[in-house]
Amino acid sequence: MNSSGRAPYARARRAARRDARRQRRRIREQRLTVLAQETAPPAAPPSWRAGRGGRVLAILWCGQFLWFVVRPVVEEKADSTPGDWIFLGWATLVATWIACRLGMWRVTAGRSGVWIRRFRTVTFLPWRQVSRVDMRRDGLLEFFDGHARPTAGLYGPARLNRILGRPDAGQGAADILTIMARHPRLRPGTDPDRRLRGTPFAVWSPLALGIVALTSLIF
């Protein structure tokens, strides 16, 4: 097929994708309308966090990092250069961030806005900056505020949930956060305290570095 023959086919595919996106948006808007009518404001600030699956993945990730990255450097520490140990320190920090994103993420909604637990800080998004929250295909919650699009959370992708026959918890969280952003009456009456908001992931970095240091001393 030449380029002139492919062009109409490509345009038809783009048009079909646009129509599918519009249909999904219409269905969601209808669902949000019903949800806003049936939902009562929460008695306490709601919080969404990693479940059992995320914590298991975090443990598995840490185990394979210790086995495939830390162990080789420690076993050959006699031949290791300072650059090897600097690399190991940075790799440990990156591995800690990934493990926390898998097993310790948290999103908390309050009267004033949303708190998102991150590596160096707990980010605060006022409700006036949140127009809607979408569940992305990769399992992340995406906050639309007209400028940047902060992401948070890490749920199982919707397609995987359909295959496994599991409820789409990520889409449910996105819907609740969206109606809170649109309807102030559905927001909690108070803001969460520091314990409920959580602390930055960086507080766990000394523990990870300490484990590497202890491993090097033992072996």
C-alpha positions as CSV (number, residue, x, y, z in Angstrom):
1,M,0.0,0.0,0.0
2,N,1.4,3.4,-1.0
3,S,1.5,6.5,1.1
4,S,-1.7,7.9,-0.5
5,G,-3.5,4.7,0.4
6,R,-2.2,4.6,4.0
7,A,-3.3,8.2,4.7
8,P,-7.1,7.6,4.8
9,Y,-6.5,4.5,6.9
10,A,-4.4,6.4,9.4
11,R,-7.0,9.2,9.6
12,A,-9.8,6.7,10.2
13,R,-7.8,5.1,13.0
14,R,-7.2,8.5,14.6
15,A,-10.8,9.4,14.3
16,A,-11.8,6.0,15.9
17,R,-9.5,6.6,18.8
18,R,-10.9,10.1,19.3
19,D,-14.4,8.8,19.3
20,A,-13.5,6.1,21.8
21,R,-11.9,8.7,24.1
22,R,-15.0,10.9,23.9
23,Q,-17.2,7.9,24.7
24,R,-15.1,7.0,27.7
25,R,-15.2,10.6,28.9
26,R,-19.0,10.6,28.5
27,I,-19.4,7.4,30.5
28,R,-17.1,8.7,33.2
29,E,-19.0,12.0,33.5
30,Q,-22.2,10.1,33.9
31,R,-20.6,7.9,36.6
32,L,-19.2,11.0,38.4
33,T,-22.6,12.7,38.3
34,V,-24.3,9.7,40.0
35,L,-21.4,9.3,42.4
36,A,-21.6,12.9,43.5
37,Q,-25.3,12.5,44.2
38,E,-24.9,9.3,46.2
39,T,-21.7,10.1,48.2
40,A,-21.7,11.7,51.6
41,P,-18.7,13.7,52.9
42,P,-16.2,11.6,54.8
43,A,-16.2,11.9,58.6
44,A,-12.3,11.9,58.5
45,P,-9.7,12.7,55.9
46,P,-9.5,9.7,53.6
47,S,-6.2,8.2,52.6
48,W,-5.1,5.9,49.8
49,R,-1.9,3.9,50.1
50,A,-0.1,0.9,48.8
51,G,-1.8,-2.4,49.4
52,R,-0.5,-5.8,50.1
53,G,0.6,-6.4,46.6
54,G,2.6,-3.2,46.5
55,R,4.4,-4.1,49.7
56,V,5.2,-7.6,48.4
57,L,6.7,-6.1,45.3
58,A,8.7,-3.7,47.3
59,I,10.2,-6.6,49.4
60,L,11.0,-8.6,46.3
61,W,12.6,-5.5,44.7
62,C,14.8,-5.0,47.8
63,G,15.8,-8.7,47.8
64,Q,16.9,-8.7,44.2
65,F,18.8,-5.5,44.7
66,L,20.7,-6.9,47.6
67,W,21.5,-10.1,45.7
68,F,22.3,-8.8,42.3
69,V,23.8,-5.3,43.1
70,V,25.1,-5.2,46.7
71,R,26.4,-8.7,47.0
72,P,28.8,-8.6,44.0
73,V,30.4,-5.4,45.2
74,V,30.7,-6.6,48.8
75,E,32.2,-9.9,47.8
76,E,34.8,-8.2,45.7
77,K,35.4,-5.3,48.1
78,A,39.2,-6.1,48.1
79,D,39.3,-5.2,44.4
80,S,36.6,-2.4,44.5
81,T,37.5,1.1,43.8
82,P,36.1,4.3,45.4
83,G,34.0,4.7,42.3
84,D,32.4,1.3,42.9
85,W,31.3,2.4,46.4
86,I,30.1,5.8,45.2
87,F,28.0,4.0,42.5
88,L,26.7,1.6,45.1
89,G,25.6,4.5,47.4
90,W,23.7,6.2,44.5
91,A,22.2,2.9,43.4
92,T,21.0,2.3,46.9
93,L,19.3,5.7,47.0
94,V,17.6,5.0,43.7
95,A,16.6,1.5,44.8
96,T,15.2,3.0,48.0
97,W,13.1,5.4,46.1
98,I,11.7,2.7,43.8
99,A,10.9,0.5,46.8
100,C,9.1,3.3,48.6
101,R,7.1,4.1,45.4
102,L,6.0,0.5,45.3
103,G,5.2,-0.2,48.9
104,M,4.9,3.1,50.8
105,W,3.1,5.6,48.5
106,R,0.2,7.6,50.1
107,V,-2.3,10.2,48.9
108,T,-4.4,11.9,51.6
109,A,-7.4,14.3,51.0
110,G,-8.4,17.0,53.5
111,R,-10.5,20.1,53.7
112,S,-7.9,22.3,52.1
113,G,-6.5,20.0,49.4
114,V,-4.5,16.8,48.7
115,W,-1.2,15.7,50.2
116,I,1.1,13.4,48.1
117,R,3.9,11.6,49.7
118,R,7.2,12.0,47.7
119,F,10.9,11.3,48.2
120,R,12.1,14.6,49.6
121,T,8.8,16.1,50.8
122,V,5.0,15.7,51.1
123,T,3.6,17.7,48.3
124,F,0.4,19.7,48.9
125,L,-2.1,20.5,46.1
126,P,-4.9,23.0,47.1
127,W,-8.3,22.0,45.7
128,R,-8.4,25.1,43.6
129,Q,-5.5,23.7,41.6
130,V,-7.1,20.3,41.0
131,S,-9.6,20.1,38.2
132,R,-9.8,16.3,37.9
133,V,-7.9,13.2,38.7
134,D,-7.4,10.4,36.1
135,M,-6.2,6.9,36.4
136,R,-3.5,6.3,33.8
137,R,-2.9,3.1,32.0
138,D,0.3,2.5,33.9
139,G,-1.5,2.6,37.2
140,L,-0.6,6.1,38.3
141,L,-3.1,8.8,39.5
142,E,-2.7,12.0,37.4
143,F,-3.7,15.3,38.9
144,F,-4.8,17.9,36.4
145,D,-4.3,21.5,37.6
146,G,-4.1,23.4,34.4
147,H,-0.2,23.5,34.3
148,A,1.9,20.6,35.6
149,R,0.3,17.2,35.9
150,P,1.6,15.7,39.2
151,T,1.3,11.9,39.5
152,A,0.9,9.8,42.6
153,G,0.1,6.3,43.8
154,L,0.7,3.0,41.9
155,Y,-2.2,0.8,41.3
156,G,-2.5,-2.3,39.1
157,P,-3.3,-1.3,35.5
158,A,-7.0,-1.4,34.6
159,R,-6.4,-4.0,31.9
160,L,-4.7,-6.4,34.4
161,N,-7.5,-5.9,36.9
162,R,-10.0,-6.9,34.2
163,I,-8.0,-10.0,33.4
164,L,-7.8,-11.0,37.0
165,G,-11.4,-10.1,37.7
166,R,-10.4,-7.6,40.5
167,P,-12.1,-4.3,41.2
168,D,-10.4,-1.2,39.8
169,A,-9.4,0.5,43.0
170,G,-7.3,3.1,41.2
171,Q,-10.2,4.3,39.1
172,G,-12.4,4.4,42.3
173,A,-9.8,6.6,44.0
174,A,-9.6,8.9,41.0
175,D,-13.4,9.3,40.9
176,I,-13.6,10.1,44.6
177,L,-10.8,12.7,44.3
178,T,-12.4,14.2,41.3
179,I,-15.8,14.7,42.9
180,M,-14.1,16.2,45.9
181,A,-12.3,18.7,43.7
182,R,-15.6,19.6,42.0
183,H,-17.9,19.7,45.0
184,P,-16.6,21.3,48.2
185,R,-19.5,19.8,50.2
186,L,-18.1,16.4,49.6
187,R,-14.7,17.2,51.1
188,P,-13.8,16.2,54.7
189,G,-14.3,18.8,57.4
190,T,-10.8,18.7,58.6
191,D,-7.2,18.5,57.3
192,P,-5.1,15.4,58.1
193,D,-2.5,15.5,60.7
194,R,1.2,14.8,60.0
195,R,0.8,11.1,60.9
196,L,-1.9,10.6,58.3
197,R,0.0,12.6,55.7
198,G,3.1,10.5,56.2
199,T,6.7,11.5,56.0
200,P,9.0,11.8,52.9
201,F,10.5,8.7,51.6
202,A,14.0,10.2,52.2
203,V,13.7,9.4,55.9
204,W,14.3,5.7,55.0
205,S,17.5,6.4,53.0
206,P,19.8,6.2,56.1
207,L,18.3,2.8,56.9
208,A,19.1,1.5,53.4
209,L,22.6,2.9,53.5
210,G,23.1,1.4,56.9
211,I,22.0,-2.0,55.7
212,V,24.6,-1.8,52.9
213,A,27.3,-0.7,55.3
214,L,26.4,-3.6,57.7
215,T,26.5,-6.1,54.9
216,S,30.0,-4.9,53.9
217,L,31.2,-5.4,57.4
218,I,29.7,-8.8,57.8
219,F,31.0,-10.2,54.5
